[in-house]
Amino acid sequence: MTLVYFIVYSNDNKVEVGDTISSFTAVDENGDLWNSVDLKGRILVIYFYPAAMTGGCTKQACSYRDNRGEIMDLGAEIIGVSGDEPQNLKLFKDAYNLNFTLLSDTEGKVAKLFGVPVKQGKTITKEVNGKQYKLTRKITTSRWTFVISTDGEILYRSTDVIAAQDSDAVIEVLQKYTDK
Protein backbone atom coordinates (compact mmCIF):
# COMPACT_ATOMS: atom_id res chain seq x y z
CA MET A 1 0.00 0.00 0.00
CA THR A 2 1.29 3.47 -0.89
CA LEU A 3 0.67 6.32 1.49
CA VAL A 4 0.23 9.77 0.03
CA TYR A 5 0.78 12.79 2.23
CA PHE A 6 -0.61 16.21 1.49
CA ILE A 7 0.89 19.23 3.15
CA VAL A 8 -1.42 22.20 3.25
CA TYR A 9 0.34 25.40 4.15
CA SER A 10 -1.74 27.61 6.40
CA ASN A 11 -2.16 31.16 5.24
CA ASP A 12 -3.16 33.37 8.12
CA ASN A 13 -2.84 36.26 5.70
CA LYS A 14 -6.47 37.23 5.04
CA VAL A 15 -6.18 39.43 1.97
CA GLU A 16 -9.41 41.16 0.99
CA VAL A 17 -10.63 43.66 -1.59
CA GLY A 18 -9.51 47.10 -0.44
CA ASP A 19 -6.28 45.84 1.15
CA THR A 20 -2.93 46.98 -0.20
CA ILE A 21 -0.33 44.50 -1.44
CA SER A 22 3.36 45.12 -0.78
CA SER A 23 5.80 45.07 -3.63
CA PHE A 24 7.33 41.67 -4.27
CA THR A 25 9.93 39.90 -6.36
CA ALA A 26 10.03 36.49 -8.01
CA VAL A 27 11.90 34.71 -10.77
CA ASP A 28 10.26 34.74 -14.21
CA GLU A 29 10.15 32.05 -16.91
CA ASN A 30 13.58 33.14 -18.16
CA GLY A 31 15.21 32.84 -14.74
CA ASP A 32 15.40 36.62 -14.39
CA LEU A 33 14.42 38.51 -11.24
CA TRP A 34 11.03 40.19 -11.70
CA ASN A 35 10.01 43.06 -9.40
CA SER A 36 6.47 44.40 -9.08
CA VAL A 37 7.90 47.88 -8.48
CA ASP A 38 8.93 47.93 -12.15
CA LEU A 39 5.21 48.01 -13.04
CA LYS A 40 4.27 50.72 -10.56
CA GLY A 41 1.56 52.87 -12.08
CA ARG A 42 0.08 49.91 -14.00
CA ILE A 43 -2.94 47.83 -13.09
CA LEU A 44 -1.88 44.24 -12.47
CA VAL A 45 -3.89 41.11 -13.14
CA ILE A 46 -2.20 38.47 -11.02
CA TYR A 47 -3.54 34.98 -11.35
CA PHE A 48 -2.35 31.93 -9.44
CA TYR A 49 -2.71 28.54 -11.08
CA PRO A 50 -1.88 25.02 -9.91
CA ALA A 51 0.43 23.65 -12.60
CA ALA A 52 1.88 24.51 -16.00
CA MET A 53 1.00 22.19 -18.88
CA THR A 54 -2.20 20.80 -17.28
CA GLY A 55 -5.70 20.99 -18.74
CA GLY A 56 -7.40 23.78 -16.78
CA CYS A 57 -4.22 25.81 -16.43
CA THR A 58 -3.61 25.66 -20.17
CA LYS A 59 -7.19 26.80 -20.91
CA GLN A 60 -6.78 29.66 -18.45
CA ALA A 61 -3.41 30.76 -19.85
CA CYS A 62 -4.59 30.55 -23.47
CA SER A 63 -7.65 32.64 -22.60
CA TYR A 64 -5.38 35.31 -21.13
CA ARG A 65 -3.15 35.05 -24.21
CA ASP A 66 -6.10 35.54 -26.54
CA ASN A 67 -7.53 38.46 -24.50
CA ARG A 68 -4.23 40.19 -23.74
CA GLY A 69 -4.81 43.02 -26.21
CA GLU A 70 -8.14 43.97 -24.63
CA ILE A 71 -6.70 43.68 -21.12
CA MET A 72 -3.75 45.88 -22.05
CA ASP A 73 -6.10 48.40 -23.69
CA LEU A 74 -7.78 48.62 -20.28
CA GLY A 75 -4.39 49.53 -18.76
CA ALA A 76 -3.46 46.21 -17.18
CA GLU A 77 -0.55 43.78 -17.28
CA ILE A 78 -1.08 40.02 -16.87
CA ILE A 79 1.10 38.00 -14.52
CA GLY A 80 0.66 34.24 -14.01
CA VAL A 81 2.09 32.65 -10.85
CA SER A 82 2.63 28.97 -10.03
CA GLY A 83 4.91 26.71 -8.04
CA ASP A 84 6.62 25.53 -11.23
CA GLU A 85 10.36 25.89 -11.79
CA PRO A 86 11.35 28.60 -14.33
CA GLN A 87 12.30 26.02 -17.01
CA ASN A 88 8.79 24.48 -16.73
CA LEU A 89 7.28 27.94 -17.21
CA LYS A 90 9.50 28.60 -20.23
CA LEU A 91 8.35 25.33 -21.81
CA PHE A 92 4.71 26.21 -21.05
CA LYS A 93 5.10 29.71 -22.48
CA ASP A 94 6.80 28.48 -25.66
CA ALA A 95 4.44 25.51 -26.19
CA TYR A 96 1.33 27.73 -26.10
CA ASN A 97 2.77 31.04 -27.37
CA LEU A 98 1.90 32.80 -24.13
CA ASN A 99 2.46 36.54 -24.40
CA PHE A 100 2.70 37.59 -20.76
CA THR A 101 4.97 37.05 -17.76
CA LEU A 102 4.94 33.81 -15.78
CA LEU A 103 6.45 33.80 -12.30
CA SER A 104 7.97 30.87 -10.44
CA ASP A 105 6.90 30.69 -6.79
CA THR A 106 8.55 27.42 -5.78
CA GLU A 107 8.49 28.20 -2.05
CA GLY A 108 4.99 29.74 -2.01
CA LYS A 109 6.18 33.15 -0.79
CA VAL A 110 4.17 35.15 -3.31
CA ALA A 111 1.13 32.95 -2.67
CA LYS A 112 1.47 33.61 1.05
CA LEU A 113 1.62 37.38 0.45
CA PHE A 114 -1.75 37.11 -1.33
CA GLY A 115 -3.22 34.58 1.10
CA VAL A 116 -3.44 31.89 -1.58
CA PRO A 117 -3.48 28.33 -0.19
CA VAL A 118 -0.74 25.97 -1.33
CA LYS A 119 -0.20 22.25 -0.97
CA GLN A 120 2.54 19.82 -1.84
CA GLY A 121 3.30 19.56 -5.55
CA LYS A 122 4.14 16.57 -7.70
CA THR A 123 5.77 15.54 -10.97
CA ILE A 124 3.97 15.12 -14.27
CA THR A 125 5.25 14.03 -17.67
CA LYS A 126 4.20 15.93 -20.79
CA GLU A 127 5.08 15.54 -24.43
CA VAL A 128 5.92 18.67 -26.41
CA ASN A 129 6.95 18.45 -30.06
CA GLY A 130 7.59 14.73 -29.74
CA LYS A 131 9.84 15.04 -26.69
CA GLN A 132 8.94 13.92 -23.15
CA TYR A 133 9.45 16.38 -20.28
CA LYS A 134 9.23 15.75 -16.55
CA LEU A 135 7.80 18.78 -14.81
CA THR A 136 8.30 18.82 -11.05
CA ARG A 137 6.93 21.38 -8.64
CA LYS A 138 7.44 21.47 -4.86
CA ILE A 139 4.14 23.24 -4.26
CA THR A 140 0.82 23.68 -6.02
CA THR A 141 -1.21 26.85 -5.52
CA SER A 142 -4.96 27.18 -5.51
CA ARG A 143 -6.50 28.90 -8.55
CA TRP A 144 -7.14 32.47 -7.40
CA THR A 145 -7.17 35.74 -9.35
CA PHE A 146 -6.53 39.33 -8.27
CA VAL A 147 -6.74 42.74 -9.92
CA ILE A 148 -4.44 45.27 -8.28
CA SER A 149 -4.84 49.03 -8.80
CA THR A 150 -2.03 51.38 -9.77
CA ASP A 151 -1.68 52.16 -6.03
CA GLY A 152 -1.38 48.50 -4.99
CA GLU A 153 -4.98 48.22 -3.75
CA ILE A 154 -6.81 44.96 -4.36
CA LEU A 155 -9.79 45.81 -6.58
CA TYR A 156 -10.89 42.22 -7.19
CA ARG A 157 -10.25 38.83 -5.66
CA SER A 158 -11.73 35.59 -6.94
CA THR A 159 -11.25 32.36 -5.05
CA ASP A 160 -13.80 30.50 -7.18
CA VAL A 161 -12.15 30.80 -10.58
CA ILE A 162 -13.46 29.02 -13.67
CA ALA A 163 -10.24 28.56 -15.63
CA ALA A 164 -11.48 29.08 -19.20
CA GLN A 165 -13.63 32.10 -18.20
CA ASP A 166 -11.19 33.85 -15.87
CA SER A 167 -9.92 36.43 -18.36
CA ASP A 168 -13.50 37.36 -19.30
CA ALA A 169 -14.35 37.99 -15.63
CA VAL A 170 -11.22 40.13 -15.29
CA ILE A 171 -12.14 42.17 -18.37
CA GLU A 172 -15.54 42.95 -16.80
CA VAL A 173 -13.81 44.13 -13.61
CA LEU A 174 -11.33 46.24 -15.55
CA GLN A 175 -14.11 47.83 -17.62
CA LYS A 176 -15.95 48.85 -14.43
CA TYR A 177 -12.77 50.16 -12.85
CA THR A 178 -11.70 52.20 -15.88
CA ASP A 179 -15.23 53.66 -16.30
CA LYS A 180 -14.98 55.37 -12.87
NORMO-V647411 format. One record per pair of residues at least 12 apart in sequence whose C-alpha atoms are under 6 Angstrom apart, sorted by sequence separation. I is the first residue (numbers start at 1). GAP is how many residues later the second one is. D is the distance in Angstrom with one decimal. If there is no record, write none. Layout:
BEGIN
I:GAP:D
I:GAP:D
END
This chain:
BEGIN
24:12:5.6
123:12:5.4
145:12:5.7
23:13:5.5
123:13:4.1
145:13:5.2
23:14:6.0
122:14:5.8
144:14:5.6
122:15:5.6
144:15:4.7
121:16:5.1
121:17:4.6
86:18:5.6
120:18:6.0
121:18:4.0
85:19:5.7
120:19:4.5
121:19:4.8
84:20:5.6
119:20:5.5
120:20:5.9
81:21:5.8
83:21:5.7
119:21:5.3
78:22:5.9
79:22:5.1
80:22:4.7
81:22:4.7
82:22:5.7
83:22:4.6
118:22:5.5
79:23:5.8
82:23:5.6
83:23:4.3
118:23:4.3
117:24:6.0
117:25:5.6
44:32:5.3
45:32:5.9
48:32:5.9
50:32:6.0
43:33:4.4
44:33:5.0
45:33:4.8
46:33:4.8
47:33:5.0
48:33:4.7
49:33:5.5
65:33:5.5
46:34:5.9
48:34:5.8
65:34:5.8
53:39:5.9
84:53:4.9
83:54:5.7
31:55:5.8
83:56:5.2
29:57:4.5
83:57:5.5
29:60:5.0
29:61:4.8
29:73:5.6
28:74:5.6
28:75:4.4
27:76:5.7
28:76:5.9
27:77:5.5
50:90:4.9
50:91:4.8
50:92:5.8
49:94:4.6
48:95:5.2
48:96:5.2
47:97:5.9
47:98:4.2
15:99:6.0
46:99:5.9
15:100:5.7
46:100:5.2
14:101:5.8
45:101:5.8
13:102:4.9
45:102:4.6
44:103:5.7
60:103:4.6
64:103:5.4
11:104:5.5
44:104:5.0
60:104:4.8
43:105:5.7
59:105:5.1
43:106:4.8
43:107:4.9
56:107:5.7
42:108:5.0
9:109:5.6
41:109:4.5
8:110:6.0
8:111:4.4
7:112:5.2
7:113:5.3
6:114:5.8
21:131:5.5
20:132:5.3
20:133:4.3
19:134:5.6
18:135:5.7
19:135:5.6
18:136:5.2
17:137:4.9
17:138:5.5
17:139:5.8
END
